[in-house]
Amino acid sequence: MSLRLPRWTAGALLAACACAPGGGGAGPASVEPRVTPDLDAWLAEWPEVELGWEAEGLPEEDRQALDHLLAAARQVDGIFLDQAGRSNRERRERLEALPAVERRKALRLFDINFGPYDRGRAGRNLFLDTPPRPPGAGFYPEDLTPEEWTRFLSEHPDREAELISETTLVVRDEHGLSGRPYSKVFRDRLEAIAGSLEKARSLTTDPALRRYLGALAEALRSDDYREADRLWLEVRGPVRFLLGPHPTGEDRLFGLKASFEALVGVTVPGGAAKVEAAARRLEATCGAPPPDASRVELLDLAGAGGAARAGGVPVAVEFPLDPTPGRTRHLVFRNVALAKSRILLRPAAQALLGGGPEQDGETYVDFLLLHSLAHGRPPRAGPDRLREAAPLLDEARAGLAAALALADRAEGRATVLAALLGALGRGERGAAAARLQLALLEAEGALAIDRTTGRVRTRAEEWAAGLRRALARVDHLVAAGDYAAARRWLDRAAGFRAGRLAAIAAGLPFDIAVRFTGAARRPPLSGVTSAPRTPAAP
């Protein structure tokens, strides 16, 4: 959960944060860099989409406040660019020396990925002479090893708190390793963001949003976001805003550091009624107590910044990441879902099923609402019993429950299967959950995969019955807290015959590159500026 090129707070800090020799790949901007010859194929995986949003009925004061919140979100880009890589500014400057056509393509790819490293499925590098992505991104010195880290922490226990804090950058200095608070490293830019928040706070008609923005401005200066996070849950007006350092997986070295991101949304007319209808459908299908519909909201995404925009914007988010019941909220972005449905899921469904009912955008929105509502449905087992299997089982249960609730729609199968196909090429957790669902559905007779073409065969009556059996199986694993059985299913899913499915996915766009129109009273989806590739027949 983005590019402008920011400056560090002080030259001394930049020196302290310097990369390992040869690690930066930086050089004079006048020297033409060597970049991948694969620019066109790489760009084809990111069709550009203009995304608009509804603002009808929004008071004039809130529209003006929204402008300041969008400005704040854009300012987050520069901070995350530094967090993604300490040499990113120099690397982007090097691209300016390329010939005009090549420069335009390379800069677009750099900006989509917030750096030279591909966030898509191929793991490519924009530069031919740049080392692989450091697992610690820009949060640590590039040459820091786990062995050095462990040794330093054991020898300096008094430094542990600052080093492992999720809101510090680790730098080398006269003390060896130090943790520099985000509030100091990015002080000037955070003050500019706080200024935008204060302007929005003075304009909005929503008292809860006013309180949240005030607390958030203070948090940017103190690195303590607990009060702001608490107040965010109280915001229920027409404008949704979320900004801060959040766990996003950018730190692949130790998984400690949070990345700055921002999301700006506006409520969709009739959205609450649509969520309530989804909750009733889920209850009727699964026979569980009615989900708490108040924790799921349908919005249009009006803007995004930082990690929320790196490699594509999300169709839905969950915040805060708190396991306590009632302490989290799910936001589903209708305009993003409709765009991804048209550009990504529809061709995926055609490639996967080879015909039949088409994937449908509104059905995808319903699927996302049902999926969000189904998270945490009973039965529940503590994560300590199921260990690393717990989040994967919860994701699989939510997906299967949502699919079952749509089993009576002809386009439901196409929507669910296209979404699972897309997840195979995503992050490992999403791919593992998708493989688990596909393995369960195949085992329970809901679908069959052609060993030659990779296409999926399924019939309506088999689909619904198989979904119900697959969901019952996962529910039983969770209710029993049976880790051994859950682990066997995850191991079986890891070997699931997804290779041919992944090959089909590789012939499709990876994600959309969103350009927000920022214009009020526009249709929620204003169009596509570049067509997706036509998938090859499997």
C-alpha positions in Angstrom: 0.0 0.0 0.0 3.0 5.9 -4.9 7.8 10.1 -8.2 9.4 12.9 -6.9 13.0 12.8 -5.8 13.4 13.7 -2.2 16.3 14.9 -0.2 17.6 13.6 3.1 17.3 15.8 6.1 21.0 16.4 6.4 24.2 15.6 4.4 25.7 13.9 7.4 22.8 11.4 7.5 23.2 10.7 3.8 26.9 9.9 4.4 26.0 7.7 7.3 23.5 5.8 5.1 25.9 5.2 2.2 25.7 1.9 0.5 28.4 -0.7 0.3 31.1 -0.1 -2.3 29.8 -0.9 -5.7 26.3 -1.5 -4.3 24.7 1.7 -5.5 25.3 1.4 -9.2 25.1 5.2 -9.3 27.1 7.3 -11.7 27.1 10.6 -13.4 23.8 11.4 -15.0 25.5 12.3 -18.2 26.8 8.7 -18.8 24.2 6.7 -20.6 23.3 3.7 -18.4 23.0 0.1 -19.7 19.4 -0.9 -19.3 17.5 -4.1 -20.1 16.4 -4.4 -23.8 13.1 -5.9 -22.5 11.4 -2.5 -21.8 8.5 -3.1 -24.2 7.6 -6.5 -22.9 8.0 -5.4 -19.3 5.7 -2.4 -19.9 3.1 -4.6 -21.5 2.6 -6.2 -18.1 1.4 -2.9 -16.6 -1.4 -1.4 -18.8 -2.1 2.2 -17.8 -5.6 3.0 -16.5 -7.1 6.3 -15.7 -9.1 6.0 -12.5 -11.8 8.5 -11.5 -14.1 8.6 -8.5 -17.5 9.7 -7.5 -17.9 12.9 -5.4 -21.6 13.6 -5.8 -23.1 14.8 -2.5 -19.7 15.6 -1.0 -19.9 19.0 0.8 -17.7 21.7 -0.7 -15.6 21.9 2.5 -14.9 18.2 2.3 -13.9 18.5 -1.3 -11.4 21.1 -0.4 -10.1 19.0 2.5 -9.8 16.1 0.0 -7.5 18.1 -2.2 -5.1 18.6 0.8 -5.3 14.9 1.7 -4.5 14.0 -1.9 -1.5 16.3 -1.7 -0.4 14.6 1.5 -0.6 11.2 -0.2 1.5 12.3 -3.1 4.2 13.6 -0.7 4.6 10.1 0.8 6.1 8.9 -2.5 9.4 10.5 -1.9 9.8 9.0 1.5 9.0 5.5 0.3 11.4 5.9 -2.6 14.2 6.3 -0.1 12.9 3.4 2.0 12.8 1.1 -1.1 16.5 1.8 -1.9 19.1 4.2 -0.6 20.5 4.7 -4.1 17.1 5.1 -5.8 17.5 8.9 -6.4 20.8 8.5 -8.1 19.6 5.6 -10.2 16.6 7.5 -11.4 18.9 10.4 -12.4 21.0 8.1 -14.5 18.0 7.2 -16.6 17.8 10.9 -17.7 20.8 10.2 -19.9 19.0 7.7 -22.1 17.6 8.6 -25.6 14.1 10.1 -25.4 12.0 7.1 -26.3 14.0 4.7 -24.1 14.1 7.2 -21.3 10.3 7.6 -21.2 9.8 3.9 -21.0 12.5 3.3 -18.4 11.3 6.1 -16.2 7.8 4.8 -16.3 8.9 1.4 -15.2 11.1 2.9 -12.5 8.2 4.9 -11.1 5.7 2.0 -11.2 8.2 -0.2 -9.2 9.7 2.6 -7.0 13.1 1.6 -8.1 14.9 -0.5 -10.7 13.7 -3.9 -9.4 10.6 -5.6 -10.9 7.7 -5.9 -8.4 6.0 -8.2 -10.9 6.4 -11.9 -11.4 9.7 -11.9 -13.3 12.0 -10.3 -10.7 13.9 -8.3 -13.4 16.4 -5.5 -12.9 16.1 -2.3 -15.0 19.8 -1.8 -15.1 22.2 -4.4 -16.5 25.0 -3.3 -14.1 23.1 -3.1 -10.8 23.3 -5.8 -8.2 20.2 -7.8 -7.2 17.8 -6.1 -4.8 19.2 -6.1 -1.2 16.7 -7.9 1.0 16.8 -5.0 3.5 15.8 -2.5 0.8 16.7 1.0 2.1 16.1 0.2 5.8 19.6 -1.2 6.5 23.1 -0.8 5.1 23.2 -2.9 2.0 26.2 -5.0 3.2 24.6 -5.9 6.6 24.4 -9.6 7.1 22.2 -11.6 9.6 25.4 -12.8 11.3 26.6 -9.2 11.9 23.2 -8.1 13.0 22.8 -11.0 15.6 26.3 -10.4 16.9 25.9 -6.7 17.3 22.6 -7.1 19.1 24.0 -9.6 21.5 27.0 -7.4 22.2 24.9 -4.2 22.6 21.6 -5.1 24.2 21.1 -1.4 25.1 20.8 -0.6 21.4 18.3 -3.3 20.6 15.1 -1.2 21.1 16.2 1.5 18.6 17.5 -1.0 16.1 14.5 -3.3 15.9 11.9 -0.5 16.1 9.6 -0.6 13.0 10.1 3.2 12.6 13.9 3.5 12.4 16.4 3.3 9.6 19.6 1.4 10.6 22.8 3.2 9.7 26.5 2.7 10.3 28.2 5.3 12.4 30.9 5.7 15.1 28.8 3.4 17.4 28.7 0.6 14.8 25.0 0.4 14.1 22.4 3.0 15.1 18.6 3.3 14.6 17.6 6.7 13.3 13.9 7.6 13.9 11.7 8.2 10.8 10.6 11.5 12.4 14.1 12.8 12.3 15.3 11.2 9.0 12.3 12.5 7.1 11.6 15.5 9.2 11.2 18.1 6.5 8.9 16.0 4.4 6.9 14.8 7.3 6.4 18.4 8.4 5.1 19.2 4.9 2.7 16.3 5.1 1.6 17.4 8.6 0.9 20.9 7.2 -1.4 19.4 4.5 -3.2 17.4 7.2 -3.7 20.5 9.3 -5.2 22.3 6.3 -7.6 19.4 5.7 -8.4 19.3 9.4 -9.5 22.9 9.3 -11.9 22.3 6.4 -13.6 18.9 6.9 -17.1 18.7 8.3 -16.4 15.3 9.9 -15.4 15.7 13.6 -14.0 12.1 13.7 -11.8 12.8 10.7 -10.7 16.1 12.3 -9.6 14.2 15.5 -7.7 11.6 13.5 -5.9 14.1 11.3 -4.8 16.0 14.4 -3.5 12.9 16.1 -1.8 11.7 12.9 0.0 15.1 12.5 1.4 14.6 16.0 2.3 11.0 15.3 4.4 12.0 12.3 6.5 14.1 14.7 6.8 11.5 17.5 6.7 8.1 15.7 3.9 7.0 18.1 0.9 6.1 16.0 -1.2 4.2 18.5 -3.6 7.0 19.3 -4.0 7.9 15.6 -4.7 4.3 14.8 -7.4 4.1 17.5 -9.1 7.3 16.2 -9.0 6.1 12.6 -11.5 3.3 13.6 -14.0 6.0 14.6 -14.0 7.8 11.2 -17.3 7.1 9.5 -17.9 10.1 7.3 -17.7 10.3 3.5 -13.9 10.7 3.3 -11.5 7.9 4.3 -7.8 8.7 4.7 -5.0 6.4 5.9 -1.3 7.4 6.2 1.6 6.2 8.1 4.4 3.6 8.3 2.8 0.2 8.1 4.1 -3.4 7.7 4.1 -4.1 3.9 6.8 -6.8 3.5 9.3 -4.4 2.0 11.8 -5.5 4.6 12.8 -9.0 3.5 15.9 -9.1 5.6 14.3 -9.3 9.1 10.7 -8.2 8.5 10.9 -5.5 11.1 10.6 -2.2 9.3 7.4 -0.4 8.4 7.0 1.5 5.0 5.2 4.8 4.5 2.0 4.6 2.5 -1.2 6.6 2.0 -4.7 5.8 0.8 -7.5 8.3 0.1 -11.0 7.1 -0.5 -14.6 8.4 -0.7 -17.7 6.4 0.2 -19.7 5.0 -2.6 -23.4 5.9 -2.8 -25.4 2.9 -1.7 -22.3 1.2 -0.5 -23.5 0.4 3.0 -26.6 -1.3 1.6 -24.5 -3.4 -0.8 -22.3 -4.5 2.2 -25.4 -5.4 4.2 -26.8 -7.5 1.3 -23.5 -9.3 1.0 -23.6 -10.1 4.8 -27.1 -11.6 4.5 -26.0 -13.7 1.5 -23.0 -15.0 3.4 -25.1 -15.9 6.4 -27.7 -17.7 4.2 -25.0 -19.6 2.4 -22.7 -20.6 5.2 -25.2 -20.8 8.1 -22.9 -18.9 10.4 -24.0 -16.0 12.6 -24.3 -12.8 10.6 -20.9 -11.1 10.0 -20.4 -7.6 11.4 -21.1 -5.6 8.3 -20.0 -2.4 10.0 -16.3 -3.4 9.7 -16.4 -3.6 5.9 -16.8 -0.5 3.7 -17.1 0.1 0.0 -15.2 3.1 -1.3 -13.8 4.6 -4.5 -10.0 5.1 -4.3 -9.2 8.7 -5.0 -5.5 8.6 -4.4 -2.6 6.6 -3.1 1.0 7.1 -2.2 4.2 5.3 -1.2 4.0 1.6 -0.6 0.3 1.5 -1.4 1.1 2.5 -5.0 4.3 0.4 -5.5 3.7 -2.2 -8.2 -0.1 -1.5 -8.4 -2.8 -0.2 -6.0 -4.8 -2.7 -3.9 -8.4 -3.7 -4.5 -8.9 -4.0 -0.7 -7.0 -3.4 2.5 -7.3 -4.4 6.1 -6.3 -2.0 8.9 -5.1 -2.0 11.6 -3.6 -5.4 11.6 -5.0 -6.3 15.0 -6.3 -9.8 15.8 -8.6 -8.4 18.5 -12.3 -8.7 17.3 -13.7 -5.4 16.3 -10.2 -3.8 16.1 -9.8 -4.0 12.3 -11.7 -2.7 9.3 -11.7 -3.8 5.7 -11.9 -1.3 2.9 -12.9 -2.5 -0.6 -12.2 -0.1 -3.5 -14.9 -0.4 -6.1 -13.3 1.6 -8.9 -10.0 -0.3 -8.6 -12.0 -3.6 -8.7 -13.9 -2.7 -11.8 -10.7 -1.6 -13.6 -8.8 -4.8 -12.6 -11.9 -6.9 -13.5 -11.9 -5.5 -17.0 -8.2 -5.4 -17.7 -6.9 -8.4 -15.7 -9.6 -10.9 -14.7 -11.7 -11.0 -17.9 -8.8 -12.1 -20.1 -7.7 -14.4 -17.3 -11.1 -16.1 -17.2 -11.1 -16.5 -21.0 -7.6 -18.1 -21.0 -8.4 -20.3 -18.1 -11.9 -21.5 -19.0 -11.8 -21.1 -22.8 -15.3 -19.7 -23.0 -18.5 -20.0 -21.0 -19.8 -17.2 -18.7 -17.7 -14.1 -18.7 -16.1 -12.7 -15.6 -18.2 -9.7 -14.4 -17.0 -6.6 -12.7 -19.9 -6.2 -10.2 -19.6 -9.8 -9.3 -15.9 -9.2 -8.5 -16.9 -6.3 -6.2 -19.4 -8.7 -4.5 -16.7 -11.3 -4.2 -14.3 -8.9 -2.5 -17.1 -7.8 -0.1 -18.0 -11.4 0.8 -14.3 -12.3 1.1 -13.7 -9.4 3.6 -16.8 -10.3 5.6 -15.8 -13.9 5.8 -12.5 -13.2 7.5 -12.6 -14.4 11.1 -15.9 -16.2 10.7 -16.4 -19.1 13.2 -15.0 -21.6 14.0 -11.8 -20.0 15.2 -8.6 -21.5 16.5 -5.7 -19.5 18.0 -2.7 -18.9 15.8 -0.5 -20.5 18.4 -2.2 -23.9 17.7 -2.0 -23.7 13.9 1.2 -21.7 13.8 2.3 -20.5 10.3 -0.7 -22.3 8.8 -3.2 -20.0 10.6 -3.2 -17.0 8.2 -3.2 -19.3 5.1 -6.2 -21.2 6.4 -8.0 -18.0 7.2 -7.4 -16.7 3.7 -8.5 -20.0 2.2 -11.7 -20.1 4.3 -12.6 -16.5 3.4 -12.0 -17.2 -0.3 -14.0 -20.5 -0.3 -16.9 -19.0 1.7 -17.1 -16.0 -0.7 -17.0 -18.4 -3.7 -19.8 -20.5 -2.2 -21.9 -17.4 -1.7 -21.6 -16.7 -5.4 -22.0 -20.3 -6.6 -25.6 -19.6 -7.9 -24.2 -17.0 -10.3 -23.0 -18.3 -13.7 -20.3 -15.6 -13.7 -19.3 -16.4 -10.1 -17.1 -19.4 -11.2 -15.2 -17.3 -13.8 -14.6 -14.5 -11.3 -13.3 -16.8 -8.5 -11.1 -18.8 -10.8 -9.7 -15.7 -12.5 -8.9 -14.2 -9.1 -7.1 -17.4 -8.0 -5.1 -17.5 -11.2 -4.0 -14.0 -10.6 -2.9 -14.7 -7.1 -0.5 -17.5 -8.3 1.8 -14.9 -9.6 1.7 -12.6 -6.5 3.5 -12.7 -3.1 4.2 -16.0 -1.6 1.5 -15.9 1.0 -1.2 -15.0 -1.6 0.1 -17.7 -4.0 0.2 -20.3 -1.2 -3.4 -19.6 -0.2 -4.5 -19.8 -3.9 -2.7 -23.1 -4.4 -4.4 -24.4 -1.2 -7.8 -23.5 -2.5 -7.2 -24.9 -5.9 -5.9 -28.2 -4.4 -8.9 -28.5 -2.2 -11.3 -27.7 -5.0 -9.7 -30.3 -7.2 -9.7 -32.9 -4.4 -13.4 -32.3 -3.7 -14.4 -32.6 -7.3 -15.3 -28.9 -7.9 -12.9 -28.6 -10.8 -10.6 -30.6 -13.0 -7.4 -29.2 -14.7 -6.5 -30.4 -18.1 -2.9 -31.7 -17.9 -2.1 -30.6 -21.4 -3.7 -27.2 -21.8 -3.9 -26.1 -18.1 -7.5 -25.1 -18.7 -10.1 -25.7 -16.0 -13.2 -27.8 -16.5 -16.1 -27.4 -14.1 -19.9 -27.7 -14.1 -22.3 -25.7 -11.9 -23.6 -28.6 -9.8 -20.1 -30.0 -9.2 -18.8 -26.5 -8.4 -21.3 -25.7 -5.7 -21.0 -29.2 -4.0 -17.2 -29.2 -4.2 -17.0 -25.7 -2.7 -19.2 -26.8 0.2 -17.1 -29.9 0.9 -13.8 -27.9 0.6 -15.0 -25.2 3.0 -16.2 -27.9 5.5 -12.8 -29.5 5.4 -11.0 -26.3 6.2 -13.5 -25.4 8.9 -12.8 -28.8 10.5 -9.1 -28.2 10.4 -9.5 -24.9 12.1 -12.0 -26.0 14.7 -9.8 -28.9 15.7 -6.7 -26.8 15.7 -5.1 -29.8 13.9 -1.7 -28.4 12.9 -0.4 -31.8 11.6 -3.3 -32.2 9.2 -3.1 -28.5 8.1 0.6 -28.9 7.4 -0.1 -32.0 5.3 -2.6 -30.0 3.2 -0.2 -27.1 2.8 2.6 -29.5 1.7 0.2 -31.1 -0.8 -0.8 -27.7 -2.1 2.8 -26.7 -2.5 3.2 -29.5 -5.0 -0.1 -28.7 -6.7 0.0 -28.8 -10.5 0.1 -25.1 -10.8 2.9 -24.9 -13.3 0.6 -24.8 -16.4 -1.7 -22.3 -14.6 1.3 -20.1 -13.9 2.2 -20.3 -17.6 -1.2 -19.1 -18.5 -0.9 -16.3 -16.0 2.5 -15.3 -17.4 0.8 -14.5 -20.8 -1.5 -11.9 -19.1 -0.8 -8.4 -17.7 0.5 -8.5 -14.1 -1.3 -5.5 -12.8 -2.6 -2.1 -13.8 -0.6 1.1 -13.5 -3.1 3.6 -12.2 -3.2 7.3 -13.0 -5.8 9.1 -10.8 -7.8 11.7 -12.6 -8.4 13.7 -9.5 -11.6 15.2 -11.0 -14.8 15.2 -9.0 -18.1 14.2 -10.6 -16.4 11.9 -13.1 -17.6 8.3 -13.7 -15.9 5.9 -11.3 -14.0 4.2 -14.2 -13.1 6.6 -16.9 -11.3 4.3 -19.3 -8.1 2.6 -20.3 -5.3 4.3 -22.1 -3.5 1.2 -23.3 -5.1 -2.1 -24.2 -4.0 -5.3 -22.4 -2.2 -8.0 -24.4 -4.4 -10.7 -25.9 -3.4 -13.9 -24.0 -2.0 -16.7 -26.1 -4.2 -19.8 -26.3 -2.9 -22.3 -23.9 
